[in-house]
């Protein structure tokens, strides 16, 4: 039979100790944990047998501690179920669709305005580039200050 493993938080709840107490036990090697690699670092998994043996807690006491969390989770599930079973009326859906369509139209108009602005900017920039090129062409060999020099 596979050994049951607890995370540090679950182990603390199971034996009625704080998370920090479990961490201190791991650091002092009173408890041995398996490391599970995650992208953020490691999760430590504590064996059930070693945990209950160290803190001399019976399984019935641990199941009482665990039943509270199970009751809380079942309450949360019931609450989620009641939220899921609540449906929107057809009028609410059509109203939401109308609002979304209006937002899409506004977005499209903003996009068109922005694209016109970009086009005008590109045209003006191209015109300025052409003017700079025209200014450079006639006196490409002369510098601006050379008109002071005597020939």
NORLIN-V464996 format. One record per helix or strand of 2 or more residues. SS is the DSSP state (h for helix, s for strand). FROM is the first residue (numbers start at 0). LEN is the number of residues. Records with the same first field share a line. If there is no record, write none. Layout:
BEGIN
SS=FROM-LEN ; FROM-LEN
END
This chain:
BEGIN
s=4-3 ; 32-6 ; 40-7
h=7-8 ; 18-9 ; 47-8 ; 58-27 ; 89-48 ; 143-5
END
